[in-house]
Amino acid sequence: MSAKLTEEEKNQIFDLLADSYLYYLEYHDLGRFERKHLARKILDNVGKAQSIDEVCQFIDQFAKKYTFFSNAAVKVKAMIKSEQEQQVINKLRSFITNYQSA
């Protein structure tokens, strides 16, 4: 089972995807329909995601279709991995602290 996605993580993911989106728009032209379509896909998929796996799946598929999101996909995965590593470190610290005080 995949780790649950927090609102803070969702907001960070939205920010990373928005940065890629805005950067792309700065140098390329997207029609109004395409802009709305991309925004709706991001809002629907990330907003409704319950787990980290769901977000990673969406971002992988999304970045394959829209390659300008590839950099954001890499950053999202790095962010998630970093947070998961921090959770493991925190659990180990807690275990060691509890073990020493027992």
C-alpha positions as CSV (number, residue, x, y, z in Angstrom):
1,M,0.0,0.0,0.0
2,S,1.3,3.4,-0.9
3,A,1.8,6.3,1.5
4,K,-1.1,8.7,1.9
5,L,-0.6,12.1,0.2
6,T,-0.8,15.1,2.4
7,E,-2.2,18.5,1.5
8,E,1.2,20.0,1.8
9,E,2.6,17.5,-0.6
10,K,-0.2,18.2,-3.0
11,N,0.5,21.9,-2.9
12,Q,4.2,21.3,-3.5
13,I,3.3,19.2,-6.5
14,F,0.9,21.8,-7.8
15,D,3.7,24.4,-7.5
16,L,6.2,22.3,-9.4
17,L,3.8,21.5,-12.2
18,A,2.7,25.2,-12.4
19,D,6.3,26.3,-12.7
20,S,6.8,24.0,-15.7
21,Y,3.5,25.1,-17.2
22,L,4.3,28.8,-16.8
23,Y,7.8,28.4,-18.1
24,Y,6.6,26.6,-21.2
25,L,3.9,29.3,-21.8
26,E,6.6,31.9,-21.6
27,Y,8.4,30.5,-24.7
28,H,5.6,28.7,-26.6
29,D,2.1,29.3,-27.7
30,L,-0.7,27.1,-26.4
31,G,-4.3,27.7,-27.4
32,R,-6.9,28.5,-24.9
33,F,-8.5,25.0,-25.1
34,E,-5.1,23.3,-24.6
35,R,-4.3,25.5,-21.6
36,K,-7.7,24.7,-20.0
37,H,-7.3,21.0,-20.8
38,L,-3.8,20.9,-19.1
39,A,-4.9,22.8,-16.1
40,R,-8.0,20.6,-15.6
41,K,-6.0,17.4,-15.9
42,I,-3.5,18.6,-13.3
43,L,-6.3,19.8,-10.9
44,D,-8.3,16.7,-11.3
45,N,-5.6,14.1,-11.0
46,V,-3.4,15.7,-8.3
47,G,-6.3,17.1,-6.4
48,K,-8.2,13.9,-6.2
49,A,-5.1,11.7,-5.6
50,Q,-5.1,9.9,-2.3
51,S,-1.7,8.3,-2.5
52,I,1.8,9.0,-3.6
53,D,1.6,6.2,-6.1
54,E,-1.4,7.7,-7.8
55,V,0.4,11.0,-8.3
56,C,3.6,9.3,-9.6
57,Q,1.5,7.3,-12.1
58,F,-0.3,10.4,-13.3
59,I,2.9,12.5,-13.6
60,D,4.7,9.7,-15.5
61,Q,1.9,9.5,-18.0
62,F,1.5,13.2,-18.2
63,A,5.2,13.9,-18.8
64,K,5.3,11.3,-21.6
65,K,2.5,13.1,-23.4
66,Y,3.7,16.7,-22.5
67,T,7.4,16.5,-22.4
68,F,7.8,20.0,-21.0
69,F,6.6,18.5,-17.7
70,S,9.5,16.0,-17.5
71,N,11.6,18.3,-15.3
72,A,8.7,18.7,-12.9
73,A,8.2,14.9,-12.8
74,V,11.8,14.4,-11.8
75,K,11.5,17.1,-9.1
76,V,8.3,15.6,-7.7
77,K,9.8,12.2,-7.5
78,A,12.9,13.6,-5.8
79,M,10.7,15.5,-3.3
80,I,8.6,12.4,-2.5
81,K,11.7,10.3,-2.1
82,S,13.3,12.9,0.2
83,E,10.2,13.1,2.4
84,Q,10.0,9.3,2.6
85,E,13.6,9.1,3.6
86,Q,13.0,11.7,6.3
87,Q,10.1,9.6,7.6
88,V,12.4,6.6,7.9
89,I,15.0,8.6,9.7
90,N,12.4,10.0,12.1
91,K,11.2,6.5,12.9
92,L,14.7,5.3,13.5
93,R,15.4,8.2,15.8
94,S,12.2,7.5,17.7
95,F,13.1,3.8,18.0
96,I,16.6,4.5,19.2
97,T,15.4,7.1,21.7
98,N,12.7,4.7,23.0
99,Y,15.2,1.9,23.2
100,Q,17.8,4.0,25.2
101,S,15.2,5.2,27.7
102,A,13.8,1.6,28.3
